[in-house]
Amino acid sequence: MSEKKILIVDNDRLTRNSLQELLSRNGFLSEVVSCFDDTIKELGKNSYKIVIIDINLPDQDTFKLLKIINKQYPFIKIIITSEFASVSKAVEAIKEGAFDFITKPINEESMLHSIDKAFQNIELLNDDNKNSKENTYSGLYNIMGCDRKMMDIFDIIESVAPTKATVLITGSSGTGKSMVARAIHQMSDRADNPFVEVSCGSLPETLLESELFGHIKGAFTGAIADKEGKFLAADGGTLFLDEINSASPSMQVKLLRVLQHKMFEPVGSNKTHEVNVRILLATNKNLTRLIDKGIFREDLYYRINVINIDLPDLNQRNNDIIMLAEHFLKKLSKYHDKSFSGFSTDTIDALVNYHWPGNVRELENAIERAVVLGKQNTITIQDLPGNISESAAESISGKDSHQSLKKALEIPEKQIIVNTLKQCNWNRNKTAEILEINRTTLYKKMKYYDLYAG
């Protein structure tokens, strides 16, 4: 747990308490301070990996604190928090060495994602075995793969990253489009400048326009102050527009202009801003089909499709499944303070043969569930989500068409017993009662199926 310690620096008591509660719920240790002087004292007393600092400290300039931490504690990652009105200061903090910034009110998912990125970055920097197989495959900023398809994609990323070309990243949900965008940014000459991500599908059109281009005070109801948009926030860096397929027709026209001329006007303003931003885009939809339906502009498509990186589904890169599973097992075991020696043979078979509709994201979630619930030294098939274990059972019964009826019935029987045991928190008396068998029979069946996870 000491490796996950975080210091929160914020003058607002409610914000400090809310952040500390969020971190505690997610397995992190944290301390809170409210000012510059207390921060310096706390850093001198305890070891921290991450410091979360509000951009507006009451007693000193935050930039002074940022410089001190960077000089005296160079391995600490700093996450800046700021009100929308202070986004420009937060971007300046990024240029001065902060790792990331989060706008207030703080979105919990965004904060946890930023913290996870920071710890991953720390782990990479501290990894002494630079020539290991894992590092060979995860060298592109945590994108892993040994399948031929992924090796080709790594080559494209390395080629396109140093250029100014617009890149369209396509692929199903969960294939890692955001990670590819971050890798391109980190490998470019813009790496020291902001990487700003916007999910176009999560915002209605009116809010998306304000989010991207900003607005002036009074532009619409609720616009009580000027707001700087993401294009300005990403000036000098990279703007990643995810789910670009969900942009409305009018928004597509505005995006086309920005892509062509790098100029825009905030909502309600006649003042034109010019920005130096590299734009990366992603979609999980087939844009050519959307063009045929009149949903997506053809001229915008050809403007954004300069370089296309098409990510394969996980079931198209079977060689990577076990490597990724082992990587997630190692990472998540460490995160949850647990220890496993690996996967059982039938678990490996289940992972390889499953179709993974949710791709790499689903695999990582499945391994995390197994890590949290696993009670043995190895991850067993019973630790996996039910849809994966059930798919494995169906696969086995389908392959062995010449087995006896008794043998065939063992597969569903074992799964029923496992599910009931889990439902009863492995209480054997309750399980026997629900299954309407006596306890002796249950014990014999558990021994036969090697069910002693509880």
Residue pairs with C-beta under 8 A, 6 or more apart in sequence:
1 27
1 29
1 337
2 29
2 47
3 49
4 27
4 28
4 29
4 49
4 119
4 335
5 28
5 29
5 30
5 31
5 46
5 47
5 48
5 49
6 23
6 28
6 29
6 30
6 48
6 49
6 50
6 51
6 52
6 115
7 30
7 31
7 32
7 33
7 39
7 42
7 43
7 46
7 48
7 50
7 51
7 52
8 16
8 19
8 20
8 23
8 30
8 31
8 32
8 33
8 51
8 52
9 32
9 33
9 34
9 35
9 39
9 51
9 52
9 53
9 54
9 57
9 65
10 16
10 19
10 32
10 34
10 52
10 53
10 54
10 81
11 34
11 35
11 54
11 56
11 57
11 58
12 54
13 34
15 54
15 81
15 104
15 106
16 32
16 34
17 32
18 106
19 30
19 32
19 52
19 106
19 111
20 30
20 32
22 108
22 111
22 112
23 29
23 30
23 115
24 30
26 112
27 335
27 336
27 337
28 115
31 42
31 46
33 39
33 41
33 42
34 58
35 57
35 58
35 59
35 60
36 57
36 59
36 60
36 64
36 65
37 59
37 60
39 51
39 53
39 65
40 65
40 68
42 48
43 51
43 69
43 72
43 73
43 76
48 73
48 76
49 75
49 76
49 77
49 118
49 119
49 122
50 76
50 77
50 78
50 79
50 99
50 115
50 118
50 119
51 69
51 76
51 77
51 78
51 79
52 78
52 79
52 81
52 111
53 62
53 65
53 66
53 78
53 79
53 80
53 81
54 62
54 80
54 81
54 82
55 62
55 80
55 81
55 82
55 83
55 86
55 89
55 90
55 93
55 101
56 62
56 82
56 83
56 86
57 65
62 80
62 89
62 93
63 92
63 93
63 96
66 78
66 93
66 96
66 97
66 98
67 96
67 97
69 76
69 78
70 78
70 96
70 97
75 122
75 125
75 126
77 99
77 118
77 121
77 122
78 93
78 97
78 98
78 99
79 98
79 99
79 100
79 101
79 102
79 111
79 114
79 115
79 118
80 90
80 93
80 94
80 98
80 100
80 101
80 102
81 90
81 101
81 102
81 103
81 104
81 106
82 89
82 90
82 101
82 102
82 103
82 104
83 103
83 104
84 103
84 104
84 225
84 227
84 228
85 225
85 226
85 227
85 228
87 101
87 103
87 228
87 232
87 233
88 228
88 232
88 233
90 98
90 101
90 103
90 233
91 101
91 194
91 233
91 235
93 101
94 100
94 101
94 193
94 194
94 237
95 192
95 193
95 236
99 114
99 117
99 118
99 121
100 114
100 117
100 118
101 194
102 110
102 111
102 114
120 142
124 138
124 141
124 142
127 135
129 135
134 144
134 327
137 144
137 145
137 146
137 323
138 144
138 327
140 154
140 157
140 158
140 183
140 187
141 179
141 182
141 183
141 186
141 187
142 179
143 150
143 154
143 157
143 176
143 179
143 180
143 183
144 150
144 320
144 323
144 324
144 327
145 151
145 153
145 154
145 317
145 320
145 323
145 324
146 319
146 320
146 323
147 312
147 317
147 318
147 319
147 320
149 312
149 316
149 317
150 312
150 317
150 320
153 180
153 309
153 311
156 307
156 309
157 180
157 183
157 184
157 187
157 309
158 187
160 167
160 184
160 307
160 309
161 183
161 184
161 185
161 187
161 188
162 187
162 188
162 189
164 278
165 306
165 307
166 259
166 278
166 279
166 280
166 281
166 303
166 304
166 306
166 307
167 181
167 184
167 280
167 281
167 306
167 307
167 308
167 309
168 244
168 281
168 282
168 283
168 304
168 305
168 306
168 307
168 308
168 309
169 177
169 180
169 181
169 280
169 281
169 282
169 283
169 308
169 309
169 311
170 177
170 282
170 283
170 284
170 287
170 308
170 309
170 310
170 311
171 177
171 282
171 284
171 310
171 311
171 312
171 313
172 284
172 311
172 313
172 359
173 284
173 358
173 359
173 361
174 314
174 358
174 359
174 360
174 361
174 362
175 311
175 312
175 313
175 314
175 359
175 360
176 311
176 359
176 360
177 242
177 282
177 284
177 311
178 197
178 240
178 242
178 282
180 309
180 311
181 195
181 197
181 238
181 240
181 242
181 280
181 282
182 195
182 240
184 238
184 280
185 191
185 195
185 237
185 238
185 240
185 278
185 280
186 195
188 238
188 278
190 236
190 237
190 238
190 278
193 234
193 236
193 237
193 238
194 233
194 234
194 235
194 236
194 237
194 238
195 234
195 237
195 238
195 240
196 230
196 233
196 234
196 237
196 238
196 239
196 240
197 240
197 242
198 208
198 211
198 212
198 230
198 239
198 240
198 241
198 242
199 242
199 243
200 208
200 241
200 242
200 243
200 244
200 246
200 247
200 251
201 242
201 243
201 245
201 246
202 243
203 211
205 248
205 250
205 251
206 220
208 247
208 251
209 251
209 254
209 267
210 219
210 220
210 223
210 227
210 229
210 267
211 229
211 230
212 229
212 230
212 231
212 264
213 229
213 231
213 254
213 264
213 265
213 266
213 267
214 226
214 227
214 228
214 229
214 231
214 232
214 266
214 267
215 223
215 226
215 227
215 229
215 266
215 267
215 268
215 269
216 223
216 226
216 266
216 267
216 268
216 269
217 223
217 224
217 225
217 226
218 268
219 266
219 267
219 268
219 269
220 267
220 268
223 267
223 268
226 266
227 266
229 266
230 239
231 239
231 258
231 264
231 273
231 275
231 277
232 273
232 275
234 275
234 277
235 275
235 276
235 277
236 276
236 277
237 277
237 278
238 277
238 278
238 279
238 280
239 277
239 278
239 279
239 280
240 279
240 280
240 281
240 282
241 255
241 279
241 280
241 281
241 282
242 281
242 282
243 282
243 283
243 284
244 255
244 281
244 282
244 283
244 304
245 283
245 284
245 285
245 287
245 290
245 295
245 296
247 255
249 297
252 296
252 297
252 300
253 297
254 264
255 300
256 297
256 299
256 300
256 303
257 263
257 264
258 264
258 279
259 279
259 300
259 303
259 304
260 303
262 274
262 275
262 276
262 277
263 272
263 273
263 274
263 275
264 272
264 273
264 275
265 271
265 272
265 273
266 273
279 304
281 304
287 296
287 301
287 305
288 301
290 296
291 297
291 298
291 301
313 356
313 359
314 320
314 321
314 324
314 356
314 359
314 360
314 362
314 363
315 355
315 356
318 352
321 351
321 352
321 356
321 363
322 343
322 348
322 351
322 352
324 360
324 363
324 364
325 343
325 351
325 363
325 367
326 342
326 343
328 363
328 364
328 367
328 368
329 340
329 342
329 343
329 367
329 370
329 371
329 379
332 364
332 367
332 368
332 371
333 339
333 340
333 371
336 368
336 371
336 372
338 371
338 374
340 371
340 374
340 377
340 378
340 379
341 377
341 378
342 378
342 379
343 351
343 378
343 379
344 378
344 379
344 380
344 381
346 380
346 381
346 392
347 378
347 379
347 380
347 381
347 383
347 384
349 392
350 381
350 384
350 388
350 389
350 391
350 392
351 363
351 366
351 384
351 388
353 391
353 392
353 395
354 388
354 391
354 392
355 391
356 362
356 363
358 365
366 384
366 385
366 388
367 379
369 383
369 384
369 385
370 379
370 383
370 384
371 379
373 383
374 380
374 383
374 453
375 453
375 454
376 452
376 453
380 453
381 389
381 392
382 389
382 418
382 422
382 451
382 453
383 453
386 419
389 415
389 418
390 415
393 411
393 412
393 415
396 411
397 408
397 411
400 407
400 408
410 449
413 445
414 449
414 451
416 435
417 431
417 435
417 442
417 445
417 446
417 449
417 451
418 451
420 431
420 434
420 435
421 428
421 431
421 446
421 451
421 454
423 431
423 434
424 430
424 431
424 434
425 454
426 453
426 454
428 439
428 442
428 443
428 446
429 439
431 442
432 438
432 439
432 441
432 442
435 442
445 451
446 452
